Amino acid sequence: MDERYQPHDIEQAARAFWDENNSFEVHPDPDREKYYCLAMFPYPSGKLHMGHVRNYTIADVIARYQRMLGKNVMQPMGWDAFGLPAENAAIKNNTAPAKWTYSNIEYMKGQLKQLGFAYDWSRELATCQPDYYRWEQWFFTRLYEKGLVYKKMATVNWDPVDQTVLANEQVIDGRGWRSDALIERKEIPQWFIKITDYAEELLAGLDNLPGWPEQVRTMQRNWIGRSEGVEMSFQLTNPVEGLPDHFDIYTTRPDTLMGVTYVGVAAEHPLALAAAENNPALADFIQECKTNSVAESDMATMEKKGMDTGFTAIHPISGREVPVYAANFVLMGYGSGAVMAVPAHDQRDWEFAHQYGLPIEQVIAPASDEHECNLDEGAFTEKGTLINSGEFDNLSSTDAFDAIATKLEGLGKGRKTVNYRLRDWGVSRQRYWGSPIPMFNMPDGGEIPVPADRLPALLPEDVEMDGVHSPIKADPEWCKAELNGQAVERETDTFDTFMESSWYYARFCSPNYQDGMLDSDAANYWLPVDQYVGGIEHAILHLLYARFFHKLMRDEGLISSDEPFEKLLCQGMVLKDGAKMSKSKGNTVDPQELINEYGADTVRLFTMFAAPPEQSLEWSDSGVEGGNRFLKRLWKAVNAHLEAGTPGELSVSDLDDNQQALRRKTHATIAKVTDDYGRRQTFNTAIAAVMELLNEINKSADRSSPLGLAVEREALEAAVQLLAPIVPHICHALWQALGHDHAIIDQAWPQFDESALKQSSIEMVVQVNGKVRARVSVDAEADKDSIEKIALAEENVVRFIDGKTVRKVIVVPGKLINIVVGG
């Protein structure tokens, strides 16, 4: 072997071997345990960044380790290729989004290959390809036929820069997640999928995902937001012609019902719109509300405003009249678009009542001295005992919940019900670069799915971008279609790109299958994904939608499992000088430059060694250089070993103390690293353990005899095997240099020898009154009395206890002896 470590030559040779032998191409094998390892696929933005490198290295290390355990490992890769960035970049660079996207895919694929990831490239897919989105369109039409898809006018978050609708989850602090533009409210026709039909199952299923971080499960529980409450009707004092004579509200606190002093309705509520017809000030207020975000987080922090509609409603139990206010904190898309207001016991209602001079009437008293109620300072929001509530006085809040619900049911004005914070998934987007929604709009205003034999509804790729306006919306010829001899119009909205990423993991099981969305046999062999790796920022959006889609595919009979991802690892961010790397901050590090300078293995090693996978990784130039030096030392150690001669047979019974110690270190390292890779997934400590082993090899290896070389050979081979998932190129070369005729990717994971870990004697620290005074060697099987005698007889210990009374001797097995003495 070359005595110098030449990473580029070594890495090129390893990759050539893997390519020539299709080393990572896999197929279902019922006789082998499968393992499906997947990292969240990238958006083809142009170049890999360090966050990509870390994410994909973590997944690759896991996949390679599982392969060495003998499993049939699938690790595919593809491209989340639709979306606004491609469209915006195409506008900026005066090109077509398709051309820009495919060029980026080609470049980034080359980068991924350089990093040596063990991908089955025969399964590669891109979501912008018709043979992918065809089946997504087909599935959407099936959901429509089942009644799980509908179209309605909806108040949406409108991004005025990106000229499209955003889901609530895509609005952050009142701004678009990509454009950072202030979001407006707008009412437009939208397509929805009924994720709320699966709310209870999505919630309950979280209890069956012990391999997910608790933080992610909690975030999904909160987003689904199951609550038990009461739905009730408020009659209008004077009904409005053309509108119902009542409206419904939902509350989780029916115990406060007797304290209602007004009700609030959304600005877009029919009552508010009816009142605005003769009230210009109210009409202006409604228009102002349209500039507000509809995201709940933004609604909670904005200033609460309202106007009296002039209507009053009748309290369902007391019969008193209460005013109806149009309020900017009530949304039509949530529940009925109306809420009851109890200023004494809800802080938002209290602030609104103070601002508009509305009554504040206490109906809950503290149940103990633990809580205080001072309505001059704020609302009392705790549960307690009812007061000023007529027949419900003196009931606890818990008992009053049932009593008031029963009363309302008896009056025919309410009932107990379960509600969810989760809302149906709006999947319409108004931009061009996405899968066309496969629907025809009929002349009579209805709609009908595009027939299956006419799918896919193709998105034209050879287009000219005219600003942010969609070319298909501007092309009357594309919009025209015919169905059964009748002229129809194509739907010009495209799917939210989370549609594509909600099922790609399943399509990877049979990416070239043309007879359906999935080959069920292949999907049922590989699914669920055993290990999924990606950022926690996807906890609600992607991960919730993917769980939903999986259940939809199950109910279509395409797959048999209930959940898509068995285990989830959310890697931490890559930081520089304490801040997240980003182009806008100018603190990015180009992984390509590092690969060019040090080689891919050094980059992989640093990303795995700098921090545990779930924690943030602080960038360090010296850390990268240190990783490179370690690989050089490893290479040098193997080279020196090979030049020293030929190892003999490893006869364990003939080992001297020094050789036994090195062998013990070897097998202790195997035991620790196996635990680090498997149960703990702390790959940084695994690397540290191998570094310690290499230090021990360099310090104590005996190269003067065939037996000594045999012990060293075992240690070096273990080090190479343990590092193979992390730095696969150098380990491929070293394994060959050590004389093996098969590749290390086909080598089984090393097993530690229990007998090698046993020691005939151990060294223990001796303390006198807590201070170290000596070290003694004792028989590994020695009992407490024997250890005490050895410690008390040690020369230096005798000096410190002479003339004093030994009050106590504490023995910590295998570690230390502490002798407590007094004067």
N, C-alpha and C positions, 0 to 999 in steps of 0.2 A: 504494500500500500504506500501511497505518497506520504512522506513524513509530515507534510504540511496540510493543514485543513483548508481545502479549496471549496467553499460552499457552493459557488455557482456551478462548477463542474459536477459536484456530487449531487446537487438537487436536480439538475437537468437529466442526469443518468437515471436517478430514481424515478422521476416522472415518466421518462421514456419507457422504463420497465413496466410501470403500472398501465400506461396506455397500450403498449404492445400486448399485454396479457389480459386486458379488460378486467383488471384486478378488482374493481369495485362494482361491476355489473352483477346484479343478483336477480333471482327468480324465486317464486314461492317454492318451499320445500317442506312438505308436511312432516318429514322425519327430523327436522331441526327446529330448535326454538328460535323464533324470529325476534328481531329487535329493530324497531323503526325509530331512527333518530333524525330529528328535523330542527333546523334553525329557521326562524321566520324569514321568508324569502325577501330579497331586496327590491327596492324600486331602482330601476336602471338610470340613475342620476348622472352618470358619466364616469365617476371614479369611486373606488372604495375609499372609505375613511376609516379611522382607527376603531370607531365603534363597530363597523362591519367586521373588521379583522378580529376583534375580541369575541364578538358573538359567534362567528363561524368557527373560530379556533376552539372555543369551549365545546361546541357541538361535535366537532371533528375528533377531539380528544376522547369524548365519551363514546362515539361510534367506533373508533379504532380499538379502544379498550374492550368494548363488548364483543368485537370480532375476535380478539385474542382469547376471550372466554369461550369461544367455540360457537357463537350464535350466528344466525343468518341475518346479517345486518344490512338494512337499506338506509342510505342517506342520499336523498335526491336534492336537486337544486333547480330553481326556475326564477321567473321574473314577474314581479307585480307591476305590470307594464302600462296599464292605463292610468290616467289621472291628470290633474291640473299642472303639475310642474312641467311635464312634457309639452303640454299645450302652450304654456307661458314661455318656455324656452324656444319653442318653434316660432312663436310670434316675434320674440326678441331677435332670433337669428335668421328670420325670413326663410323658414323651411317648413316642411310638413312634420307633424308630431311623429308619424310612423317612421320616417327616415331617421329622425333624431334618436328615437327610442332604439331601433335596431342597431344603429351605430354604437350606442352606449352599451348595449347588451354584448356586442362582440368584444369591446374593449374590457369590460368588467369581467367577462368570462375568462379572458386571458389572465387577468389579475388573480382570480380565484384559483386557476390552475397553477399559477406560480407559487401560491401558498401551500400547494400540496394537499388540498382537501380531498378526502376520499369519497367523492361524489359519483353516483351512478349517472353519468351524463346521458345515457340512453333514455332517461326519464325526463329530460329537460323539457320545460314548457314555458310559454309566455302567455299571460292572460289576454294580451291584445290579439292573439291569433284566433281566426274564426273557428278552428277545430276545438278550441277551448270554450269560447263564449257561446258557441252554438248550444252546448249542453246546459249552460246556465240559463239561456233564453228558454230552452225547452222546459226546464224545471220550473221557471217562473210561470209559464202557461199552465203547467200541471197544478201549481199552487192556486192559480186563478180559478181553475175548474173546480178545485176543492173548496173555494170560498175563503181562502187564506190571503188573497190579494184583493185590494180595492183601490178605487180612485176617488178623491174628494178634494174640495177646496180646503186649503189649510193655511193657517198663519205660520209662516216659516221665518227662519233666520236667513236674511238675504245679504250676501257679501257683495257690496257695490263695486269692488275692485275686480274680484274673480267672476262676477256676474253669474252667481249660482247660489243654490240653496245649501245651507250647512245644517247637519244634524246638531242637536243641542250639545252633544259631546264634543263637537268640533268648534264650539265657541268658548273662548278662554278670556275671562275678564272683559266680556263685551266685544271682543274682537275676533276676527277670523283666524283660525289656527295656522293658515299658510300666509295670507295676505297681511294680517295684522290690522285690517281695516275695521272701523266701527260698523257693527252689524245693524241692519234695519229689519223691521217687521214688515212682511208683505204677505198678501193672500193670493195664492195661485193654486191651480190644480196639481195634485201630487199623487204619486202611486205609493201605496203602503203595503207592507207585509205584516200579518197579525202575530207579531212576537208575543203580544199580551196573552194569546191563547196558550202559550207555553210558559207563562210566568211562574206558575207554581212548580212545574217540573224543573225549570231552570234553577229555581231557588233550592228545591229539595236536593237536586243533584250535586250541589256544592258540598254536601255532607259526605259524598262518596268520592271525593277527590283529595285524599290525604297527602298525595304527592304534589299538591299545589301549595305555594306560599300562603299562609293565613292572611296576609295583607291583601292579596289579590281576591281571595274568597270573600273577605269582608267588604271590599270595594264593590264586588258584584252583588252581594246581599243588599248593601245600601242602595245601589242603583235600582235593583228590582223593587225594593222598598215595600214589602208586604205590610199591610196594616189592617187591623180589624176595627170597624166603626159602624156608623149608622147613616143610612141614606134617608133623607126626609124631604117633604114638599112644603114650600111656602106659597100660599095662595096670594095672587095679586088683589089688592083692595079694589082696584078698578081695572078689569081686564082690558087688554089692547086688542083692537080688531085685527084679526089675522094671525094672532099669536096665542099660544096656550095660556090658560088662566092661572098657571102656576109654574114654578121652576124648582128644580131639585138641587140640594146641596149634600155634600158628604162631609162627615166630621169624625175624627177619632176621639173627640171629647164631648160626647152627648151629655156628660154630667154638668157641663157649663151652659147648656141650652137655655136655661131660664135667665141667663145674663146677656142674651143677644140684644143689642141696642141699634144695630143696623146690619144690612147685608151689602156685600160688594159683588158687582158683576164685571166681567171683562169689557174692555172698551169695544170689542167686536160683538158683544152679546146682543141678540135681537132687541132686548129691552132698551139698551143704551142707544142702539141705532135708531129705534123708533122715537126715543125722546129727543135725539139730536136733530130730527127733521124740522122741529120748530125752535131749536135752541142753538144758535150759531156758536156760542161759547163752548157748549158741549161738543159740537162738531169739530171745533178746533182742537179740543182736548183729545178727542178720539184720533185725530190726525197726528197729534204729537206722540201718542202712544205707539204709533206704527213705526217710530224710529227706535223703539226700545228692543233689546234682545229678548228672545223668548226662552233663553237658557235660565234654568232655575237659580244657578249660582249668581247670575247677574241680577235677577229679580230680587234676590235676598238683600243685596247691598245698595241698590239704587234708592233714591228719594221716593217716598210713598206719596202719590198724588191721587186726587179724585174729584168728582163733581156729582152733586145731587141730581139724579135723573128726574126728580119730581114724582116718581112712582113710590108707592108704599106697598109693603107686603104684610101678611097676617101671620103672626107667630103661631106655629102649629099646635101648641098646647095652651098658652095663656090667652091667645086671641088678640093681643095688643098689636097695634100697627107700628112697623119700623120702616125707616127710610131706605130706599135702594140707591146706592152710590155706584157710579162707574169708577173703577179703580185701576190704576196702572199695574198693580201687583197681582191681578187676577188674569189668568190666561184661558182663552176659549179651548185650547188644546188639552187642558187638564181638567178631567172630570166634566162637569156640566157648564163650566165657565162662571160659576157663582159660588160664593162662600158666605157662611154666617160669621158675624163679627162679634167677639166677646172682649171688649177692651180691658175689662178687669183681669182677664186671665190669658191674654195673648199679647206679647210685646208689640208686634206689628200693628194689631188692632188698637192697642193703647196709644201708640204714637199717632196713628191716623185720627183717632177720636180727639186727642189733644189739639191736633192741627185744625180740625174742622168743628170743634166745639160740640162734640157728640157725647151723650151720657156714658158714664162708666159705673156699672152696677156690680158690686161684689156678690158672688153666689157660692164661692168656695172659701172656707176658712181653714187655716192651718190645722192639721190634725194633732200637732204637738208643738212644744216650744222650740223645736229644732228649726222651724221655719218662721219667718216674719212676713207680714203682709202690710205694705205701705203703698197704697195706690197713688199717693202723691209723687212717688219716685219711679214707679214702674208697675208693670203687671205682675200679679202673683200667679205663676205658671205651674206650681206644684199641684199634685193631687191632694185632697183633704176631705173635709166634711161639708156637705151642702147646707147653705143658709139662704134665706130670701128666695126659696124655691118652692114655696107652697107645700104640696103633699110630699115632696121629696126631701124636705128639710131633715137634717140629722143623719141622712144616709152617707156612707162613705162614697168616694168617687167610683170605686169599683162596683158597689151595689147599685149606685145610681145609674151606671152605664146600662145594666140589665133592666132596671125599673123603668127608665125613660124609653128605652127601646121597646119594651113591652107595651107601654102606654101608647106610643106612636103607632105600633102595629095594630093595636085595638081600635085606634081612630082611623085606620086606613091611610095614615100619613107618613109612614116610615117603616124601615126594616133594618135588621142587622145585615151587614155585608162585609166582604173582604175587598180591599182595594189595593192597587199596586201603583207605585211611583212610575214604573216602567211604562213607556208609551210605544205604540206601534212604530215600526221602523219605516221612516220615509226614505225611499230608495231612488227618487227622481233627482236627476241633476240636469242643469240647463246648458252644460258645456259640450263640446264636440267629442273629445278624446275619451270615449268610454263605449261600453257595449250598448247598442240601441235597445230600448225597451221593446220587446216583441209584441206590440199591440197595434191594431188598426183602429182609427177613429172613424165612426160611421156618420153618414150624413145627418142622421136623426139625433146626434149627440151622444150615442152610446159607443161602446167599444167592443172589440172581439179579438181574441188572440190570433197571432199569425199561425196558420196551420203548420204542424210539425214538418210536413214535406217541403215547406218553403223556408225552413230555418237552415242556416242562420240568417237573421236580418243583418245583412252585411254593412259594416261601416266603411264608407269609401276612404281609402288611405291616401290617394293622390289628390290632395286638396291644397288650396291656397288660403292661408289664414288672414282674415280681415279683422284685426284687433281681436277682442275677446268674443266676438259673435260667432256662433256655431255655423260652420259652412253648410251643414245639413239643414239647419233651420232656414238658411237663406237660399236654399236650392229647391225651387218649386217642383222640379222634375223628380228629385229624390223623394220628395214628400208624396208624390202621386203613386197610387197603387190600385189594383183591381182585385176584387174578391167575388167569385161567383157571378161575374158579369156586372158587378156594381162598383162604382168608383168609391174608393176609400182613401184615407190619408194615413201615412205612417206616423207613429208616435216619434217626435223628434227629441224628446228627453232621452238621456242615457242613464245607465245604472250608476249609483254610488259605487265607487271602486271597492268598498268593503264587501260588496257582493262577490267579487272575484276571489278575494282573500279569505272568504268564509268557507271555501270548499276545496281549495287547491291541494291541501294535504291529502285529500281522498283521491283526487285525480292522479296524483303521483303514483298511486298503486297500479294504474293501468292507463298511462298517458296517451297511448296510441290506439286505444280501443275505440272503434268507430260505430259499434252497434248500440251504444247507449252512453249515458252519462258516466257510468262506472261498470267495470267488470266485477260483479258482486263477489265472485269466488276470490279474486285477487284482493279486493278491498277487505273482505272478511278475514283473509289470511294476515294482512299487514296491520289492519286497524284494531284498536286505537294506536295512535302514535305513542311509543313507550317513553320517549323523552323529547320535550319541546323546549326550545331555548329562544328567548327574546326579551325585549325590554318591558318593564312594568308599566310604561306609558300606554301599552295596549290592553291593560287589564279590563277595561270596560268595553271599548269599541270592538276591536278585532276578536278578543277572546270570548266575549259574550255572543257576538254574532256567529262565530264558528260553532259554539256549543248549540246555538239555535238551529243552524243549518244542518248540523249532524243529526239532530232529532227529526228534522223535516225529511232528510234522506232516509233515515230509518223507517219513518212512517210511510214512505213511498216504496219500501221494500228493497231498497238498494243496498243497505248495510244492516248488520244485526246488532252492533254495539250501541250503547247509549251516549257515550261521551267521546270526544275526539282525541283528547290528550291525557294520558295516564299521569305523567309527571311533568311539571313545569319548572323551569329554572329561569329566573329573571336576572340577567346579568346587570352589574352596576355600570355607571357611566365612565367614560374616559375623561379625566380632568387634566388641565394644565394650569399650574399656579393656582390650584383650588377652584378653577372655573371650568364649566363644561366646554369641551372643544366645539367651536362653531366657526363657520366662515365669517359671520358678522363680527365676531370678536377678534378675528385675525390670529387665533391661537391654535390653528390646526397643525397637525403633523402628517405629512404625506407618507403613507405606508410604502408606496412604490419607491421612494427615495431610500427608505431603510432596507427594503429588499435588495435594491441595487448595491447598497454599500456593504451590508452584513449577510445577506441571504435570508430566505424565508424562515429557516429554523430559528434563527436568532429572534426574529419578530414574534414568532409563535411562542418561544420560550419566555420572552419578556412579558407578553400579555397574560401568560398563565402563572408566572411567578410573582408578579408585582402585587397581587391581592387575591383573596378568595373570589370566586366568580360572582357572588351576589353583591359584593362591595364595590364601591367606586375605585377606579384605578388611577393613581396619580402618575402622570407622565414623568419619566426621568431619562434623560440622555445617558447618564452614567449607568442607569439600570440596564439599558440596551447594550452598552459596551461591556458591562459585567457579564451579561448573558453570553455574549460572543466569546469572551475569555474562557468561560466555563466550557463551552463546546470545544474550544481549542485544547483545553486541558484534557478533556475526555478523549479527543482524537490522539493526542500525544501519549496518553497512558496506554491505549490499545496498541499503538505503534511500538512503544517501548517493550510492551509485553511480547509482541510477536517477534521482535528482534532478539529477545532473550533466549529463545529456544522453544523446544516442543514440550508441552505439559505431559506429565505421566498420568497414571490412574489415580483418581481421588480416593485414597484409602483413608477413611475417616479415623480408623483406630490408630493410625500411625502419625497423626498430626501432633506437632509440638504446641506449646501454649500459645505462641504467637500466631500460628496458623489456625488454631482453634478460635482465637479471638477474632481474626478476620472473617472466618466462616460464620461465626456467631453474628457479627455485624451484618454480613450479607443477608442472612435469613431473617434477622430482625428488621432489616430494611424492606425486604419483600413483604413481610407481615404488615408493617406500617403503611407502606405505599398501597398495598391492596385495599386496606381499609380507607385510605384517603381517596382513592379513585372510586371505590364502590359506595360504601355507606355514607361517607362524609362529603364526598365531592369537593374536597379542599386540595386542589391540585398544586397550589403553592407550597404546601407543607410536604407534598409528595416529592416535588423537585428538591426542596431543602434536604430531605432525607437522602436522596441520591447524591447530592453534593457532599454530604457528610461521608457517605460510603466511598466516594471517589477520593476524598481526603485521606481516609483510612487506608485505601489501596496504595496511594502514593507514599504514605508514611511507613506502612508496615509490610507491604508485599515482599515475599521471599522469592527472588528470581534466580537463586543459586542452585535450585534443585528441581527436578521434574515434579515432585510432590508440591513444592511451594508454588510452581507455575500453575499446577492444577487448581489450587485454591484461588489463585489470582484469576485464572480463567473463569471459574465459576462466578466470582464477584463481578468481573467486567461484563460477562454475558448477562447477569442479572441487571446490572445498571443499564445496559443497552435495551433490554426487554422492557424495563420499567419506564424508560424514557421514550420508547417507540411511538406511543400515541401522541406525544407532545412535539417531538422533533423527529418526524418520520424519515426525512431524507438522510440525515447523518447516520441514523440507526440502521437504515437499509444498507448503507455502505459498510458500516462497522460489522454488521452481522455477517455479511459476505466475507469480509477480511478475516473474521474469526473462524472461517472454514466451513460455513454452512452452505449447503447446496439448495436450500429453499429460502424464500423471502421471509423476512421477519413478520410481515403482515399475516403469514400463514403459521406463525409460531404460537403455540399455546402460552397463555399467561403463566409466569413462573409460580410454583407452589413452594411455600416455606417448609423447612424440615424442623419439626418440633424438637427433635433430639439435638439439633445444632444450637438451639437456644438455651439449652441447659448448661449451667456453669458448675464446676466442682467447687469453686470458691468465689466469694464476692468481697468487694471492698466496701467498708462502712466507715462513715465519719463518726468520730468520737468528740462530743462536746462536754465541757465542764461549765455548768451554769450558763449554758447557751452559747459559749464561745468554743470554736473549733480548736482542739488541742492535739488531735492525732487522727490517723487513718489506719485501720486494721484490716487484715485479710482473715475472713472466717469461712468455715465450711458452709457451703450453700444450704446444707440440711441441718445446720447447728440449731439447737434449741435456745431459748431465752437465757437460761442459766449459764450455758457454755459461752454465749456471746458476752454476757456480763463479766465473767471471769477473765476473758481475753482482754476486754476493754480496761478493766480495773488494774490489770497487770502490765499494761503498756507503759513503757518508761516515762514518756512525757506526761502521761495522765497522772502517774504516781507523784510527780513533782507538784502538780496543781491540787492534789487532794491530800497530800501529806499533812498530818496534824489536824485535819478537818473531819467532820462527821458526815458520812455519806447518808443523806436522808432518803434519796430515791434514785432509782435507775430506770430510765424510760427507753425502751427499745422499739424503734420503728423498723419492722422487718425489711431487710434488704436495703436500708437507707442509712440510718444513724442510731447512735446511742447517746443519750443525754444524761450525764451524771449530775445530780443536784446535791450540793454540799453546803454545810453551814459551819460557822466558826466554832 
